[in-house]
Amino acid sequence: MQPINRKPSNQGQPHGQKPAKQHLSYSSNIKPLGSVAQGTAQTLFGQKASKQLPKRDPAPSRTSYKLQRLWLTPMVRSMAKAAIPTLGLLAIGFYLVNNQGLRDHISTRYAETRESIQTRPEFMVDLMKVSGATDRVGDQVRAASQIELPASSFELDLPIIRKRIEALDSVKAASLFLRTGGVLDIVIEQRNPVVIWRNKNGLELLDANGIRAGVSQSRLDYAKLPLIAGEGANADIAQAMSIFAAARPFENRVRGLMRIGTRRWDLVLDRGQIVQLPETEPVAAVERLVAWQSAQQILARDIKTIDLRNPSRPYLRLTPFAMEELRRVRSINLGVETKL
């Protein structure tokens, strides 16, 4: 007898020869694993059978090929990029033109949306600040701006407002800024008047360049400013200011300058005295008058006109009362001489 579970020996077989296959017998309900169907095996192991798709031909179809070739033509590409969008916009515009109700609805919605955005608190201007100007000019700037506060910053046309402000005679330049907190800051570069010009239109304030810086209703409103008068007096403000500066030793008697024939000046003093200045070098003539006044008090005498137009020979014109006194004195002197 041979023991159970022991492999049969290879005795009796030639060396190097494989043993003959043993015919195994299986049960009727057990099959070898290789004979199990693939789908059944994948089902047993929890996998789903994959469907094998047919291979796709990479070559395009005739229709696709023709469409691609058509798209590459310049005319078709131009139509697709320009003509079709243009036709679409025209169609939309034509529809809107012929639909009054839709247009009214769009306009109403747009106005409501715009109003709701513009009237938000962060876009409102509640205060106007004017800097760089006097109180009088500041009031003129506020009136010229024509702004009713509070107002939305979207409704303020700053360039237009700046032009209105710079149209004022007293404003040389203006800058507008919208500050945080709803403040409109207006920075003014003001024209500083240096003289008052009396002309046929009234009293005008002029700056150092002869540009009008405002008007005055009364001479007393600007009593500290010197006065000039006559046609063309505004053309040479620098020379006028030099004459006023040279006449400073007796400035309390100076009433103003009169332009004569747009060529020269007459210095007008109180008591009706007039100093006629030359056309050239009028400042030097005033300086000679100052020296004359310091030496002989010429302006304290009964003299109506001092003609300095000829530097080498000044002329004096006496007042009517002084002329009568001079005649009387001369007649007395002549009578005394006759008696002698």
GITAQUI-V603252 format. One line per field, one symbol per residue. phi: phi as a letter, one per 20 degrees, with the letter a starting at -180 (. if undefined). A space follows every 10 residues. Layout:
# GITAQUI-V603252
phi = ???
This chain:
# GITAQUI-V603252
phi = .dfflcfffe fndffndfff feeeddffdc cfffefffff ffffemdefe eeeffeffff ffffffffff ffffffffff ecffffffff fffffffecf ffffffffff ffffffffef gfdeddbddd cncfffffff ffffflddef bfffeeefff fffffffffe debbcdceef nmdeededde eefdbddecf epdcecefen efdqccebff fcfeefdcbo fnffebffff ffffffefgc ffdfdqcded llcbddeedf mmecdeeffd lfffffffff ffffeclffe eedecdedfd gebfdddefg ffffffffff ffffffffff
